[in-house]
Amino acid sequence: MKNLILFLFIFISYSSFAAITLVTDLDDTIKITNSGREVDGTINVLFSKKVFTGMPEFIQGVKAYTDEIHVLSASPTVLRKFIDEAFKLHNIEVDSIILRNLLRRQSKIEYKVQELIKLLNQNPGDDFILIGDDVGQDPEVFDEIQRHYPNRVIASYIHVINDRSLPKTSIPYWTTFDLLLREYQAGRVSVSLMEEGIQKIMEETEMDNIFPDFANCPKTPLVWLWHARTPYGKAGWEITKKLNKYCLSRLSVIR
């Protein structure tokens, strides 16, 4: 009887924590696409399989505390084959890849809002983490969802590519280290995943996998000062020095 009571107590305690569903955009969030330029974006979708440094490891790592992971993209369904090939190359495994049916003639905002609401309704007990970028309307889509479901979205992360103005509900990030550190501060990401993320950034030699030539490269390290207030301040400083050196060198070339 005591064992049964203990089992029920543990089961009830465990069940009291909401499961988490993670929904992420594809282009310029996971995959390096340059979706803001139609010609470049189309070429990269078809022929490039490059992803942002650390994103495959992030997606794999967060499976430890998420119930489901979905990719929600405004790319048309005819591109599924190319997306599947890129994911297979980088060992990215998710529960579903949701693509847009162009025959429905929805705007990208309408499409993404509708699909997110569908996922929210399919997972009524889940909290949601949303990840996108500032090239398209992800910030506005996520903000709309948070207005209607204020208690369901626990984080809305936006990858800074254009460095445009964002809704107050958005949490901007420049690299996967930022993303991991935010999740670590929230008590979700493990130490081992943090260390893996740090290693990926520090060992990266192709810096355009972190900051492609079309993406904003911060001209000042001020955007990363918040790292110092975390347990990973030292690692954050080493990463900041590496990124700032690259961004300044790129700026000097442009001049």
C-alpha positions in Angstrom: 0.0 0.0 0.0 2.8 2.4 0.9 4.5 1.7 -2.5 1.2 2.4 -4.3 0.7 5.7 -2.4 4.3 6.7 -3.2 3.8 5.8 -6.9 0.6 7.9 -7.1 2.3 10.8 -5.4 5.2 10.8 -7.8 2.8 10.3 -10.8 0.6 13.2 -9.7 3.6 15.5 -9.0 5.1 14.7 -12.4 1.8 15.2 -14.1 1.4 18.7 -12.5 4.2 20.0 -14.8 2.9 21.0 -18.2 4.5 19.4 -21.2 6.3 21.7 -23.7 5.7 21.9 -27.4 8.4 23.7 -29.4 7.5 25.3 -32.7 10.3 26.7 -34.8 10.5 28.5 -38.2 12.8 27.0 -40.9 14.3 29.6 -43.2 16.8 32.0 -41.5 16.0 30.3 -38.1 17.4 26.8 -38.7 18.5 26.9 -42.3 20.6 29.7 -43.8 18.4 30.9 -46.7 18.3 34.7 -47.1 14.5 34.4 -47.5 14.2 38.2 -47.6 15.5 38.2 -51.2 13.3 36.1 -53.4 16.0 35.0 -55.9 18.7 34.2 -53.4 16.1 32.6 -51.1 14.8 30.3 -53.8 18.3 29.2 -54.9 19.3 28.5 -51.3 16.1 26.5 -50.6 16.7 24.3 -53.6 20.5 23.9 -53.5 22.0 25.0 -50.1 21.8 22.7 -47.1 23.7 25.1 -44.7 22.3 25.6 -41.2 23.2 28.0 -38.5 25.9 26.8 -36.1 24.6 24.8 -33.2 20.9 24.6 -34.4 20.9 20.9 -35.0 22.5 20.3 -31.6 20.0 22.7 -30.0 17.0 20.8 -31.5 18.4 17.5 -30.5 19.2 18.7 -27.0 15.8 20.2 -26.2 14.1 16.9 -26.8 15.1 16.2 -23.2 12.4 18.5 -21.9 10.0 19.0 -24.8 7.0 16.8 -25.6 6.9 17.6 -29.3 9.0 19.7 -31.8 7.4 21.0 -35.0 8.8 23.1 -37.8 6.3 25.6 -39.2 7.4 27.2 -42.4 5.7 29.3 -45.0 7.7 27.5 -47.7 5.4 25.6 -50.2 4.8 21.9 -49.9 6.6 21.2 -53.2 9.9 22.0 -51.3 9.4 19.2 -48.8 11.9 16.9 -50.6 14.7 19.5 -50.3 14.0 20.3 -46.7 14.0 16.6 -45.8 17.4 16.2 -47.5 18.9 19.1 -45.5 17.5 17.7 -42.2 18.8 14.2 -43.0 22.3 15.6 -43.7 22.4 17.4 -40.3 20.6 14.7 -38.3 17.7 17.0 -37.5 14.6 15.0 -36.4 11.3 16.6 -35.5 7.7 15.5 -35.1 6.5 17.3 -38.1 7.4 19.8 -40.8 4.4 21.9 -41.6 4.4 23.6 -45.1 2.1 26.0 -46.8 -0.4 24.8 -49.4 -0.3 27.7 -52.0 -3.8 26.7 -53.3 -5.4 28.0 -50.1 -4.3 31.6 -51.0 -3.7 32.6 -47.5 -1.2 35.3 -46.5 1.8 34.0 -44.6 0.6 35.6 -41.4 -2.9 34.0 -41.7 -1.3 30.7 -42.5 1.1 30.7 -39.5 -1.5 32.0 -37.0 -3.9 29.3 -38.2 -1.4 26.5 -37.9 -0.2 27.6 -34.5 -3.7 27.8 -33.2 -4.3 24.3 -34.5 -1.2 23.0 -32.6 -2.3 24.8 -29.5 -5.7 23.1 -29.7 -4.2 19.7 -30.4 -2.0 20.0 -27.3 -4.3 21.7 -24.8 -2.1 20.8 -21.8 1.2 22.0 -23.3 3.1 25.2 -22.8 4.7 26.5 -26.0 8.1 27.8 -27.0 8.2 29.7 -30.3 11.3 30.3 -32.4 11.5 32.5 -35.5 13.3 35.3 -37.1 12.8 39.0 -38.0 13.0 38.6 -41.8 9.3 37.8 -42.2 6.3 38.2 -39.9 7.3 35.7 -37.2 7.5 38.5 -34.5 4.0 39.7 -35.4 2.6 36.2 -35.7 4.0 35.2 -32.3 2.7 38.4 -30.7 -0.8 37.7 -32.0 -0.7 34.2 -30.6 0.5 35.5 -27.2 -2.3 38.1 -27.1 -4.9 35.3 -27.5 -3.1 32.7 -25.5 -1.2 34.7 -22.9 -0.7 31.8 -20.5 0.4 29.2 -23.1 3.5 30.8 -24.6 6.4 30.7 -22.2 9.0 32.1 -24.6 9.0 33.7 -28.0 12.5 33.9 -29.5 13.4 35.9 -32.6 16.6 35.4 -34.5 18.0 38.8 -35.4 18.8 38.9 -39.1 17.6 42.4 -40.1 17.7 44.0 -36.6 14.3 45.6 -37.1 12.0 46.7 -34.4 10.3 43.9 -32.5 7.1 43.6 -30.4 7.7 43.7 -26.6 6.8 40.0 -26.4 9.8 39.0 -28.5 13.1 37.8 -27.0 15.8 38.6 -29.6 18.8 36.3 -30.0 21.9 36.5 -32.4 23.4 33.0 -31.9 22.5 29.6 -30.6 24.6 30.4 -27.5 22.1 33.2 -26.7 19.2 30.8 -27.3 20.7 28.1 -25.1 21.6 30.5 -22.3 18.1 31.9 -22.2 16.7 28.4 -21.9 19.3 27.6 -19.3 18.2 30.6 -17.2 14.7 29.3 -17.5 15.8 26.1 -15.9 15.3 23.9 -18.9 18.6 23.4 -20.7 21.2 21.1 -19.1 24.8 21.9 -18.3 26.0 19.3 -20.8 23.9 20.9 -23.6 25.3 24.4 -22.6 28.9 23.0 -22.9 28.1 21.5 -26.3 26.7 24.8 -27.5 29.7 26.7 -26.3 32.1 24.3 -28.0 30.2 24.5 -31.3 30.5 28.3 -31.4 34.1 28.4 -30.2 35.2 25.8 -32.7 33.4 27.3 -35.7 35.8 28.5 -38.3 33.3 29.4 -41.0 31.8 32.5 -39.4 29.2 32.9 -42.1 27.5 29.9 -40.5 26.9 32.2 -37.6 26.5 35.6 -39.4 25.8 35.1 -43.1 26.7 38.1 -45.3 23.0 39.1 -45.5 22.5 39.1 -41.7 23.1 41.9 -39.2 26.4 41.6 -37.4 26.4 43.6 -34.2 28.7 46.6 -34.4 29.0 46.7 -30.6 29.3 43.9 -28.0 26.7 45.7 -25.9 24.0 43.3 -27.1 25.8 40.5 -25.3 26.5 42.3 -22.0 23.7 40.3 -20.3 25.9 37.2 -20.6 28.0 38.5 -17.7 25.0 38.3 -15.3 24.8 34.5 -15.8 26.8 31.6 -14.6 28.3 31.5 -18.1 29.7 35.0 -18.0 33.3 33.8 -18.7 32.3 31.7 -21.6 30.1 34.4 -22.9 32.9 36.9 -22.8 35.2 34.5 -24.9 32.4 34.0 -27.4 31.7 37.8 -27.5 35.3 38.6 -28.2 35.3 36.1 -31.1 32.0 37.4 -32.6 32.9 41.0 -32.1 36.3 40.6 -33.8 34.5 39.0 -36.8 31.8 41.7 -37.0 34.3 44.5 -36.8 36.5 42.9 -39.5 33.4 42.5 -41.7 32.5 46.1 -41.1 36.0 47.3 -42.1 35.8 45.4 -45.4 32.4 47.0 -46.2 34.0 50.4 -45.7 
